[in-house]
């Protein structure tokens, strides 16, 4: 790579490092070496490692919540948005999700980022369920159950076979959209 890296280049590389090697590997020198640039390139964009970590968590939120919401809403046409969201979120690799949550167990800033994204995601799922006609209390309860299912799936290191995963997703959609 050349010396003209952007802050986003560093953040994208940081997410790759976080997902593959964990938060303890988020250091300027080793990342610069992998990217083929000097450590000065890192410090051109970030005051220090703490500033990089804060920007990285913000970047993760954008990718793991806002971009997903935008894509899901853009692709929902024949089926309810909640169904599209469940198919999307249960069908992707969640290595980065596990890595960020692991980081949050020992870092207050990461923990705050995880809490913020949990709140954002829960609110979004609740709004989708309310839009499907569920009463507010039912929408809130089902959103929580669906989110707990997502977290269990995300933190599991034993992926399901494709047919079994499809059956689980179909059942979650049925639960989400069932009207009492």
N, C-alpha and C positions, 0 to 999 in steps of 0.2 A: 504494500500500500504506500501511498505517498503521504507527505506531511500535512496535506490539506484535509484532514479528517474533521468532520463536524461533531458537535456535541452528540447528535443523534447516532453517529457511527459508534461513538464510545458507549452510548447507552445500549444500542443493539448488541454490541460485543459483550457488555456487562450482563445482559440478560442471558446470553449464551453461556457465559462463564458461570453465572449463578445456577442455571439449570443443570449444567454438566458437572460442576465441581463444588458448588455450594458458596455460601456468602463469605466464607473465610478466604476465598480465592479472589475476591474483588479488590485487587491492589493494582496501583498504577504501573509499577515496573513490569510485572509479568504480563499484564494485558498489553502494554506498549510493545513488548518483545514479540508477542503473538501477532500483533497488528503491523509490525514492521516499522514502527516509528519511535521517536524518542519519548521519554517520559514527559518532556516539556509540552508535548501536544495535549496530554491529559490536563496538565495544569493551565494550559491556555483556556480551556473550557470550564474547568472546575477549580474552585478555590482550594479545595482539599478533598480528601476521601469522603468525609462526612457530607460535603455538598454533593459529591457524586452519588453517594448512597441515596440521599433525599431525591435527587433528580431521577435516579434509577427507579425508585419506588413510584414516583409520579408517572414515569414512562410505562411501568408495568400496569398501573391502574388504567391508563389510556388504552393499552392493548387488551388487557384482560377484562375490561368492563365496557368502556365507551365504544371501542371499535366493534366489539361483538354485538352490542345493542344496535348500533347503526347497521351492521351487516344483516342481522337477523330481521330487523324491521324492513330492510330493503328487499329481502328474499321471501318474505311471508306474503303469499297470495292465495293459494288454494286451501291452506290449513291455518288454524289459529297460530298467532305469533308464539304463544307459550309452547306449542308443539315443535315449532322450528327451533326455538331456543333450547329445549330439552334435547332434541336430536343433535344439535350442534355441540352443546357443552358436554354431553356424555359420549361423544364420538371422537373427541380429539385427545391427543396426548397431553397430560397435565403435569409433566415434569417440572415446569416452571412454577406452577401453583404449589406443588409440594416444597420446592426450594424456598419460595418466599415465606411460606408458613413455618418452615423449619427456622428460617432466619428470625421470624417474629417471636420465637420462643425465647430468644436471648437478647433482643434488641428492641428498645422502647419505640424508636422511630418506625421500624418495620412493623411492630405490633399495631401502632396507630394506623399505618397504611392498610394493613389487613382488616382492621376494624372498620375503616372507612369504606373499603371495597365491599365488605360483607353487608354493610348498611345500604350501600348503593344497589347492590345486586338484589338484596331482599326487597327493597322498596320497588324495584323494577318488576320483579316477579309478582309481587302483590298487586301492582297496578295492572298487570296483564290479566291476572285472575279476576280482578274487579271488573275489568273491561269485558270479560266473558260472562258477567252477570252474577258473580258470587257476592254474597253479603260481605261487608268489610271484615267482620270477625273470621268468617270462613276463608276469605282470601288471605288474611294475615296468617292464619294457622297453616293452611296448605302451602303458602310460600315458605314458611319455616321448615315444614316437613320436606318439601322438594329441595330446599337448600341444604338441609342435613344430608339428604341422599346424595346430592352433588359432592359435598365435602367428604363423605365416606368413600365415594367413588374416586375422588381426586387423591385422597391420601392412601388408598389401597395400592399395594405393590403387586397385586395379582389381577391382571386384566381378565375380563370374561371373554369366552369365545364369542365371535361375532353374532351368531344366532341367539345366544343367551342374552347378550347385551341388547340386541334389538327387542327381545321380549320384555326386558326390564324397562327400556325406554317406552315401549308401547303401554306398559302398565302404569308408568309414571304419568304419561299423557292422559290415560283414562282416569286416574285418580285426580289429576289437576282439573280436568274438565267436567267431572261428574257433578251433576246438580242434585242437591238433596231434595 
